[in-house]
Amino acid sequence: MTDNPHQFPPNRTPSDHSAGANGRGGRDQGSATIWGVALMALLMSVAMTLAAVGSVRVARHRVYAAADLSALEAARLALAAPDQACTRAEKVATANAVRLTRCTITDETADVWTSLEITLPGIGKRTLTGRARAGPSWITAEPTTHP
């Protein structure tokens, strides 16, 4: 070592000294910041993907639930007022924030199709469809006797 505390040791240059005290030459200085930013970007993209998948699942459940409820309402009126059955099914679908795309009444069975348009980040607009059928269940089971 030298006597002057501000003088560089003989094996180091001023550029080595300003690069850090580790003596590695400073090429890795700030690399932890880059890795931290990359990790945060990865975590953010995973979170956004999970949020998008979750919203699609919720929308899918909504479109199928609306189809089920609309079909039940149409089937309820299929025999009593078949001309009003699809109109009522459309009101039920609209109340559930979906669109009724098709409704057919065959005898006492209602067949209902619903749709919902969603927008996904980075992908764009997609349309989810649901279908449900409802009608009476004609059970002709024999009466059972218990001993």
N, C-alpha and C positions, 0 to 999 in steps of 0.2 A: 504494500500500500504506500501511498505517497503521504507527505506531511500536510498538504493542502486538502481540506475536506471537499472543496469544490472541483477538484481535478479528477478526471476519469481514470480508473485503473488502466494499466497498459493494454490489457486484452479486451477492452470495451471501447466502443465509439459513442459519440453523443447520440447517434440515432438508436443504438441499442438501449441506452439509458432512458430515452424518452418513450421507448416502446413498452416499458414495464420492468419491474424488478425481478421477474422470473428468468430473464436471460434467454428467452426463446425467440427473440427477434420481433415480437409483436404481431405476428401474422394471425394469431388467434384472438387478438384483442377485440372484444365485442361479439364474439361468436355465441356467447350465452344469450345475448339479446336476440340474435337471429333464431336460435333454437326455441327460445321462449315464444317469439312471435309465430313461428311455425306450429308449435304445439297449440297455441291459442286458436290459430286458424283451423287446425284439425278438429279441435273440440267444438268450435263454432259450427263447422260444417256437419259434424255428427249431430249436434243439437238441432240444427235446421232440418236435417234429414228426418230425425225422429219426430219433430213437430209436423212436418209434411205428411209423414206416414200416419200419424195420429189423427190429423184433420181429415185425411182420406177415409180412415176407418169410421170416424164419427159421421161423415157424410154418407158413407155406404149404409150404416145402420139407420140413418134418418130416411134414406130413400126406400129401404126395405120395410121399415116400420110404417111409413106413409102408405106404401102399397098394401100392406096387410090391413091397416085400418080402413082404407078406401074400399078394398075388396069386401071386407065384413059389412060395411055400410051398404054397398051395392047389393050384396047377397041378401041383406035384411029386407030390401025393397024389391027383390027380383020377382017374387010372386005377387005381392000386393000392388006395386006400382012400378012395373018394369021400365016405363018411359021416364021415370024420375030417378031411377037407380044410378045411372052414370052421372047425372047432374049432381046428386048428393055425394057421390064418390069424388067428383072433381072439387067440391067444396071442402071435403075432408083433406084431400091432397094439398090444396092451397093453404089450408090452415096449418099444415105441417111444413110449409115452405118448400114444397116440391111441385112439379108440374105433372098433371095426368096426361099421358101421351096416348093411351088406348084403353078403352073399356068396352067389353062385350058381355052381354047377358045371354047365356044359353040355358034354356029351361030355368032352373033355379040356381044355376052356378054363375058366379061373376068372375071374370078374368080381367085383371087390372094391371096396367103397366105405368110406372112412374119414372120420372127422370129429374136429375139435379145437375146443374152445370157448376163446376168448381174451377178455380184458378190455382194452379200450383206454381210456386216460384221456380223459375228456370225452365219449366216445361210448357206452361201455358194452360189454356182452357181444355178441360176434359168433361165429358158427360157420363154420369153414373146412371144406370137404369136398374129398376127393381120390378119384380113381377110377383103377383100373388093371385091365388085363386081361393074362392070361398063359396061355400054352399052348405046345404044341410047334410048332416051325416045320417044316413039311413042304416041304423043298426038293427039287425034282425036276429039278435041273440036270443037263445032259448032262455026262459026263466030258470034260474037255478034254485034248487031247494037245499036247505041246510038241515042236517040231521038234528 
